């Protein structure tokens, strides 16, 4: 891959990383660090109806899942940036073949070519 293309991908990954870090910060400040009284607007810390408690728990779980997913993507971005520095970006970490340019544009942090990713997903599905 040409230096200019690598720099473009590096910039794209850095911008994406910054956006995700911002999203994680918002998740943490909006949901994970607020107590029940702040999130429900209740006068006391006890909810008055079991349905309120269930809705609140669902919101916390949703925020946790979203934050976990964002952290996984952040890790993939860091790995991709490291591959750029090592000179292996754009090569599948499984088979070593070139990852198609279109795939990298769509998912710039992907470590796998389409064939290897499909094989991995099929193996997960079978298990």
NORDAUR-V893110 format. One line per field, one symbol per residue. ss: DSSP state (H for helix, E for strand, C for the rest). phi: phi as a letter, one per 20 degrees, with the letter a starting at -180 (. if undefined). psi: psi as a letter, one per 20 degrees, with the letter a starting at -180 (. if undefined). A space follows every 10 residues. Layout:
ss->???
phi->???
psi->???
This chain:
ss->CCHHHHHHHH HHHHHHHHHH HHHHHHHHHH HHCCCHHHHH CCCCCCCCCH HHHHHHHHHH HHHHHHHHHH HHHHHHHHHH HHHHHHCCCC ECCCCCCECC HHHHHHCCCC CCCHHHHHHH HHHHHHC
phi->.fgfffffff ffffffffff ffffffgffe dfdeegfffe mffdedfebg ffffffffff ffffffffff fffgffffff fffffendfn dffednffeg gfffffcfef ecffffffff fffffff
psi->qqgggghghg gghggggggg hggghggghh ghjqrhghhi jqhripqiph hgggggghgg gghggghggh hghgghgggg hhhghijjpi ppigiiqppp hhghhgnijp iqrgghgggg hhghhh.
